[in-house]
Amino acid sequence: MVKIIYVEHNGARHEVNVPDGENLMEGALQNNVPGIDGDCGGNAACATCHCYIPEQWEALTGTRSEQEDAMIELADTAKPNSRLACQIKASAALDGLEIHMPATQH
């Protein structure tokens, strides 16, 4: 299990244990974390699991695919450190990762 900390826009924190290899969107949905909707089921087709990755973790979460990049471009709240939680897999290297969520998901 990998400890992931989901931080809502209002600062509320949710510490969740996500199984190794599971994507962070599924980890949030299975633990009823508000702010991650996952409408497309993890196919990088909706951006309703948009999140922000702190700079110190960016290299460990990998780079955005073209499809993920295209979805993030549609988000009103996109930033350079934006990612889709469905495209990040939990791993031991990410234990303790804190991801932040925008005020709204689209």
Backbone as numpy.savetxt, mean C-alpha at the origin, in Angstrom:
# Nx Ny Nz CAx CAy CAz Cx Cy Cz
5.33 -14.21 9.37 4.49 -13.03 9.37 5.38 -11.78 9.37
4.87 -10.77 8.69 5.59 -9.51 8.54 4.74 -8.41 9.17
5.32 -7.63 10.07 4.59 -6.54 10.71 4.57 -5.35 9.75
3.35 -4.92 9.39 3.14 -3.74 8.55 2.27 -2.78 9.35
2.63 -1.52 9.33 1.87 -0.50 10.04 1.20 0.40 9.01
-0.12 0.36 8.98 -0.92 1.17 8.08 -1.32 2.44 8.83
-1.05 3.59 8.25 -1.36 4.86 8.91 -2.40 5.61 8.08
-3.55 5.81 8.67 -4.62 6.54 8.00 -4.24 8.01 7.88
-4.94 8.71 7.01 -4.70 10.14 6.78 -4.81 10.94 8.08
-5.70 10.52 8.98 -5.91 11.23 10.24 -4.91 10.83 11.32
-3.96 9.95 10.99 -2.93 9.55 11.94 -3.22 8.24 12.67
-4.43 7.71 12.56 -4.76 6.44 13.21 -3.86 5.34 12.64
-3.30 4.54 13.54 -2.34 3.51 13.14 -2.94 2.12 13.35
-2.62 1.22 12.41 -3.10 -0.16 12.48 -1.90 -1.06 12.23
-1.47 -1.76 13.28 -0.35 -2.70 13.16 -0.91 -4.07 12.83
-0.47 -4.62 11.71 -1.03 -5.86 11.18 0.09 -6.83 10.86
-0.13 -8.10 11.12 0.79 -9.14 10.69 0.29 -9.70 9.37
1.11 -9.54 8.34 0.76 -9.97 6.99 1.61 -11.19 6.65
1.01 -12.25 6.14 1.80 -13.43 5.77 2.85 -13.10 4.70
4.01 -13.68 4.84 5.08 -13.50 3.86 4.57 -13.87 2.47
4.80 -13.00 1.50 4.37 -13.25 0.13 3.01 -12.69 -0.23
2.22 -12.30 0.77 0.90 -11.72 0.50 1.07 -10.24 0.21
0.23 -9.69 -0.68 0.37 -8.27 -0.97 -0.25 -7.43 0.16
0.22 -6.19 0.26 -0.19 -5.34 1.37 -1.64 -4.91 1.31
-2.23 -4.90 0.12 -3.66 -4.62 0.00 -4.46 -5.72 0.69
-4.14 -6.98 0.38 -4.83 -8.12 1.00 -4.66 -8.10 2.51
-3.46 -7.77 2.96 -3.22 -7.69 4.40 -4.14 -6.68 5.06
-4.34 -5.54 4.40 -5.23 -4.51 4.94 -6.68 -4.96 4.92
-7.11 -5.53 3.79 -8.51 -5.96 3.67 -8.86 -7.06 4.66
-7.96 -8.02 4.82 -8.24 -9.14 5.73 -8.26 -8.71 7.19
-7.69 -7.54 7.47 -7.65 -7.04 8.85 -8.50 -5.80 9.04
-9.40 -5.55 8.09 -10.36 -4.44 8.19 -9.70 -3.08 8.44
-8.58 -2.84 7.76 -7.90 -1.55 7.88 -8.64 -0.53 7.02
-9.17 0.54 7.62 -9.87 1.54 6.82 -8.87 2.31 5.93
-9.34 2.72 4.75 -8.50 3.53 3.88 -7.90 2.78 2.72
-7.99 1.46 2.73 -7.55 0.63 1.60 -8.80 -0.09 1.12
-9.23 0.22 -0.12 -10.48 -0.36 -0.63 -10.25 -1.60 -1.49
-9.26 -1.59 -2.37 -8.96 -2.75 -3.19 -10.08 -3.17 -4.11
-10.74 -2.22 -4.75 -11.89 -2.51 -5.60 -11.61 -3.46 -6.75
-10.40 -3.46 -7.31 -10.11 -4.30 -8.47 -9.56 -5.67 -8.07
-9.47 -5.92 -6.78 -9.01 -7.22 -6.33 -7.51 -7.44 -6.44
-6.75 -6.39 -6.59 -5.30 -6.52 -6.62 -4.70 -6.61 -8.01
-5.41 -6.11 -9.00 -4.94 -6.18 -10.39 -4.30 -4.90 -10.89
-4.01 -3.96 -10.01 -3.41 -2.67 -10.39 -4.27 -1.97 -11.43
-5.58 -2.04 -11.26 -6.49 -1.48 -12.25 -7.42 -0.41 -11.69
-7.21 0.03 -10.44 -8.15 1.01 -9.91 -7.53 2.06 -9.00
-6.42 1.81 -8.42 -5.74 2.74 -7.50 -6.51 2.99 -6.21
-7.38 2.07 -5.80 -8.08 2.25 -4.52 -7.31 1.63 -3.35
-6.06 1.28 -3.62 -5.16 0.84 -2.53 -3.91 1.72 -2.55
-4.09 2.94 -3.06 -3.00 3.92 -3.15 -2.45 4.19 -1.76
-1.13 4.25 -1.67 -0.48 4.54 -0.40 0.84 5.26 -0.67
1.44 5.76 0.38 2.73 6.43 0.30 3.77 5.62 1.07
4.91 5.44 0.46 6.00 4.69 1.08 7.06 5.67 1.57
7.42 5.62 2.85 8.49 6.50 3.33 9.79 6.26 2.57
10.53 7.32 2.38 11.75 7.28 1.57 12.70 6.15 1.94
12.88 5.91 3.22 13.84 4.89 3.66 13.42 3.47 3.27
12.17 3.28 2.87 11.66 1.96 2.49 11.50 1.78 0.99
11.61 2.86 0.22 11.30 2.81 -1.21 12.11 1.75 -1.96
13.39 1.66 -1.70 14.23 0.69 -2.43 13.81 -0.74 -2.12
13.34 -0.99 -0.91 12.96 -2.34 -0.51 11.60 -2.77 -1.06
10.77 -1.81 -1.45 9.45 -2.16 -1.97 9.45 -2.32 -3.49
10.57 -2.06 -4.14 10.68 -2.25 -5.58 10.24 -1.02 -6.35
10.22 -1.17 -7.66 9.83 -0.06 -8.52 8.44 -0.31 -9.10
7.80 0.76 -9.49 6.47 0.65 -10.07 6.55 0.09 -11.49
5.62 -0.78 -11.81 5.49 -1.28 -13.18 4.82 -0.18 -14.01
4.81 -0.35 -15.32 4.14 0.63 -16.19 2.65 0.70 -15.86
2.03 -0.44 -15.62 0.60 -0.47 -15.30 0.33 0.25 -13.98
1.15 -0.02 -12.97 0.98 0.65 -11.68 1.19 2.15 -11.83
2.20 2.54 -12.58 2.49 3.95 -12.80 1.30 4.65 -13.47
0.69 3.99 -14.46 -0.46 4.56 -15.16 -1.64 4.77 -14.20
-1.87 3.83 -13.29 -2.97 3.97 -12.34 -2.69 5.09 -11.34
-1.47 5.18 -10.88 -1.12 6.23 -9.91 -1.26 7.61 -10.53
-0.95 7.72 -11.82 -1.09 9.02 -12.50 -2.53 9.52 -12.47
-3.50 8.61 -12.34 -4.91 9.00 -12.29 -5.35 9.48 -10.90
-4.55 9.22 -9.90 -4.91 9.59 -8.53 -4.64 11.08 -8.31
-5.64 11.77 -7.79 -5.50 13.21 -7.50 -4.42 13.48 -6.45
-4.18 12.52 -5.61 -3.27 12.71 -4.48 -1.91 12.05 -4.69
-1.56 11.78 -5.94 -0.28 11.10 -6.24 0.92 11.96 -5.84
1.94 11.27 -5.36 3.22 11.88 -5.00 4.32 11.00 -5.57
5.56 11.47 -5.57 6.66 10.63 -6.08 6.81 9.29 -5.35
6.40 9.23 -4.09 6.52 8.00 -3.31 5.22 7.19 -3.27
4.31 7.49 -4.20 3.04 6.75 -4.28 3.27 5.34 -4.81
2.52 4.40 -4.24 2.49 3.01 -4.71 1.08 2.48 -4.56
0.84 1.35 -5.21 -0.39 0.60 -5.00 -0.05 -0.54 -4.05
-0.76 -0.63 -2.95 -0.46 -1.66 -1.95 -0.58 -3.07 -2.53
-1.41 -3.24 -3.56 -1.59 -4.56 -4.16 -0.34 -5.02 -4.91
0.58 -4.11 -5.17 1.77 -4.45 -5.94 3.00 -4.63 -5.06
2.82 -4.58 -3.75 3.93 -4.76 -2.82 3.69 -6.03 -2.02
4.62 -6.95 -2.10 4.50 -8.23 -1.38 5.23 -8.14 -0.04
4.60 -8.64 0.99 5.22 -8.70 2.31 6.42 -9.64 2.27
7.49 -9.21 2.91 8.69 -10.04 3.03 9.41 -9.64 4.30
10.33 -10.48 4.75 11.07 -10.20 5.97 11.77 -8.84 5.89
12.21 -8.44 4.70 12.89 -7.16 4.52 11.98 -5.98 4.81
10.66 -6.19 4.75 9.69 -5.12 4.99 9.12 -5.13 6.40
9.62 -5.99 7.26 9.11 -6.06 8.63 9.26 -4.70 9.31
8.14 -4.14 9.77 8.14 -2.83 10.41 7.81 -1.69 9.47
7.55 -1.99 8.19 7.19 -0.96 7.22 5.95 -0.21 7.66
6.01 1.10 7.55 4.88 1.97 7.86 4.44 2.60 6.55
3.23 2.31 6.12 2.71 2.93 4.90 1.63 3.93 5.27
1.55 5.00 4.51 0.60 6.06 4.80 -0.44 6.11 3.68
-1.66 6.45 4.06 -2.75 6.47 3.09 -3.23 7.88 2.85
-3.66 8.17 1.62 -4.21 9.50 1.33 -5.57 9.68 2.01
-6.05 10.91 1.98 -7.35 11.21 2.61 -8.50 10.46 1.94
-8.39 10.24 0.62 -9.44 9.52 -0.10 -8.81 8.59 -1.12
-9.56 7.57 -1.51 -9.16 6.65 -2.56 -10.10 6.86 -3.74
-9.57 6.71 -4.96 -10.41 6.89 -6.16 -10.45 5.62 -6.96
